Amino acid sequence: MDIKNRSLPEYKLELVPTSEEARIVQGFKWADENIGKRSKIGGEPGFIQNDDWPICSCCGKKMLFYAQLDSVGDKLCIADCGLIYVFMCFDCFETKSFVQSY
């Protein structure tokens, strides 16, 4: 499968705590029930704000969306229930990431 200039198949990531400390900090008191469940690899990014698609600084091509990582809980919240977006150029292996929040 040639993924260059296409998108990766989508894989949902489920956060499973592996320690008591992780279990304690997971979850939100006031956030929407979907917050904390938006982590994934591939598919299309679920931009919170504008479509901020990066360009590779090496080759000048639009980068491939690789993953988004969600806030984990109230104590590990990214900005205001935000997401980290990760992009990659499979030609140059350059990566870029950024945060968007509400």
Secondary structure as GFF3:
##gff-version 3
##sequence-region A 1 102
A	DSSP	beta_strand	11	12	.	.	.	ID=ss1
A	DSSP	alpha_helix	20	25	.	.	.	ID=ss2
A	DSSP	beta_strand	40	41	.	.	.	ID=ss3
A	DSSP	beta_strand	64	70	.	.	.	ID=ss4
A	DSSP	three_ten_helix	74	76	.	.	.	ID=ss5
A	DSSP	beta_strand	83	88	.	.	.	ID=ss6
A	DSSP	beta_strand	95	100	.	.	.	ID=ss7
###
